[in-house]
């Protein structure tokens, strides 16, 4: 019986920690960071040079418009994928918390039920 009590206590503590962690996780998911305010920042030097070279090669306004449309569509697709991933994460978290709660309920029911001789 003491073994059961200890196991029940550990599961209750795990559930409380999981619930606290789940609450923390939702606030910890950061928004994608914006690029540095100054595009001249050293970490963007290579990307900037590549983009500038590409823009200079594409002298047609129509070509640049096509590239802009493609970039905006890719941005939209990535934002949707990120949102879907966030929703999946939330569902998984809720499912795990529910499963842990169900396990606690099962242990409590076993404790209440009479044991066979």
Number of C-alpha atoms within 10 A of each C-alpha: 7 7 8 13 13 11 14 19 13 13 17 16 12 16 20 15 13 17 18 11 12 17 12 11 14 13 8 9 9 8 7 8 6 6 10 11 7 8 12 10 11 11 11 13 12 10 12 15 11 10 12 12 11 12 15 10 9 13 10 11 10 10 12 15 11 12 14 12 12 12 12 12 12 12 12 12 12 12 13 12 12 14 12 12 12 14 12 12 14 15 12 12 19 15 12 16 19 14 13 19 17 12 16 20 13 13 16 14 11 12 14 9 8 8 7 4 3
